[in-house]
Each structure stands twice: as structure tokens, then as C-alpha cells.
Amino acid sequence: MRIQVRRTGGFAGIARHCEIDTAGRADAAEWEALAHAALADGRATAPTGVPDGFQYRITVGDRTVHCADPHLTDAQRALISRVLKEGA
């Protein structure tokens, strides 16, 4: 499963895109469970965030959702953080 996160906005307005492919990973089930939980509360369209806040587009397989600071669920925050930290 491929998990992609695109972050836009923030004070500098610099976009960042990272992705993880869970195929062959020992922790694939953990990643996939977190991804499905993050998708559950996402929106089909980009929500209104706060000035200088980040907006996120999470894509898992063929499904894409949007979310924005400061209204992230715990699962969204955890997934975004992990993908941006470990992803390429």
C-alpha cells in the first residue's frame, strides 16, 4: 500500500510531499491501520484552516482526503508526522 502526504501552507508557504510504500515492511499492518483511521475522518475537499496553518492531502491507494491544522484527529496527526519523517 502506498501512503502519500502533501503538506501546504504554513508561514513560508513551502509545499512538501512524502510517501511510504508499506509493501515488504515488517510494520506494514500498523501503517495500514493508521492510514485507514486517518482516512475515516478526512474530508473530500480542502477544509478552511487557520492563517499560516498547514493543510494536508492524504492519499492511500486510490482514496484521497483533506485535513488542516488545528483540526487534525490523533490518527491524522500521527500518520502525517510519520510519513513526513520517514517518507521519501
Secondary structure, DSSP 8 states (H G I E B T S, - for coil): -EEEEEEEETTT---EEEEEE-TT-TTHHHHHHHHHHHHHT-BSS-----TT-EEEEEEETTEEEEEETT---HHHHHHHHHHHHH--
